[in-house]
Amino acid sequence: MHPVLPSMPENGTRRRRRPAKVKRAIEPDARARLIRAGAQLFCRYGINATGVDAVVTEAGTAKATLYKIFGSKEGLVEAVLDAEGEAWRDWFVREVDALTCSSAEKLVRVFDVLKAWFKDDSFYGCPFINAVGEHDKSDERIRRVALRHKSVVLNKITALAEDARAKNPKLLTHELALLIDGAIVTALITLDPSIADTAKNAAERIVASELAVAVG
């Protein structure tokens, strides 16, 4: 196959064209900056309170670039949630796996991991809980995105429960998930990281009852 040569105008001077690869290199960078800006602004100020103008200003891009890449603000919101969810899940699983204790104890010490998150200056609650709360409650798109994220977290807890030989791993998973969600919301409202300790105490009793052993 012969390469395509630049077109030649009548005066014999070749017209230079910008290589297509330069354009392709720019868009991924703009996409990353828009997602990063969207994450910062949506999480701190809320999705409905943050307009497209604020996002593109923070990202240093044109409004047309946002619409070209994501199609709409809602497209950006979904991309932000996907990126934030993946980053949080990677962090959460890594921190839980790094705990040097049994699976039964990890089920309780999950709340130590959450407490570290609650102490972070950039803690603005769960982006998925916040997004579902802000959107039309019949909007299935955001709900599906949130459930995809939640299923990964639930699967991790279930795996620990099964390894700990819980009598009913699924039931234990959902009991602990309720404590996790409650702790996240309460920590956001109160700005009190020690809420995680209260949830941990409740989790210890639930896990001990399910496993019929004492865990700490």
Beta strands, then each sheet from edge to edge (+ up, - down):
end
